[in-house]
Amino acid sequence: MSEIQPYKATERRGETFSYLPQLSPDKITKQIQYLVSQGWNPSIEHTEPEKAFSHYWYMWKLPFFGETSVAKIVAELEACHRANPGHHVRLVGYDNYAQSQGTAFIVYRAGR
């Protein structure tokens, strides 16, 4: 339990897992596998750190409807990060059935 980060009123957090330490590449891969196993459609978004809490993030390509290859999703995340090194990059899993986001979490934080 010591790995969970305490809430600080001066520090803004966002998305799933934001109070945990940075996810390792292996843990990110497992989260992507979970997203795919649920039948959710992955989508990659990015934004400048100062705009991270606005409602709009830039979409990296269109959502990857029906994509089941974890390696392809990881490759697209890395491509987005390389193309936008000063941005936060997040992965969103859209749930067709509930017509909402099933998950969303920041994969790359700017400056890390």
N, C-alpha and C positions, 0 to 999 in steps of 0.2 A: 504493500500500500504506500510505501514511501515514495514511489515513482510518480504518484498523482500530484499535479501542481496545485498549490493553493490559489484561491481567488484573490486577486489584488484589484482594488477599485481603480487604480491608475493604469491598469494594463487591460487592453481589449483582447478578448478571445473570440474565435469564430469557428464554426463548423464542428462536425463530429470529431472526437479525439483531441480537441484543442487543449485540454487540460492534462494530456499525457505527454511524455517525452516524444521527440520526433520518431516516427515509425521507421524501422529499418527497411531496406529494400525487400527482405523476405516477408515482413509483415504487410507491406504494401501489396506485394504479389498475392498474399493470402486474402486480403480485403477485395482485391480485384476478382479473384476466383470466387469469392462469396457473391459479389455483385453479379457475375455472369451466371452462377448456379441458380440465382433467384429469378433469372430471366429478365433482369433489368437491362435497359439500354444505356451503355456508358456514353458520357459526354465530357469533354475537357473544356475548362474555362480558365481564363487568366485575367488579372487586373493589376494595376499599380497598388503598392501597399497603402498609400493614403486614401485610396478609393475602395478598399477591401470591404468596408461595412456599408457601402451603398447597395442598392438593389440590383445594379447591373454589372455583370462581369462580361468580358468579351468572350465569345465562343470561338474555340479552336476547331475549325471545320464544322461540319454538321454532326449531330449525335451519331454514334456508330450503331445504327439500328441492326439488331440481330448478330452483332459481333460476339464471338465466343472465344476468340484467341487472346489469351492473357498476354502473350508476347507482343502481339500487335498493339494492344492497348498501352502496354508499358513503353513501346517504341514511340507511340504518338505522344505520350506524356513527356518523354525525354526530348522529342522534337519541339514540342511547345516550349519547354523550359530553355532549350538552346536558343530558340528564336526570340524569347522574351526573358532574358536573364534577370532583369530588374523587377519582374512581376511575381506575384503569388500564382501558383498553378493548382487548380483543384479538379478532382474527379467527381462527377455526379452520376448517380445511377437512377434513371427514370423508370418508374414502375408503371407499365401500361395499364394494369388492372385497376390500381388505385388512382391512376392519373395524377401522380405526384412524384416527388423525389423520394426514392427509397433510402438513399444515403448521399452524403456529400462530405468530402473531406479534403483538406489542403495537403497536397503531395509535396510540393516544393514551396518554401517560403523565400521571399526575396532576401538576398544576402546570405543564404545558407547553402 
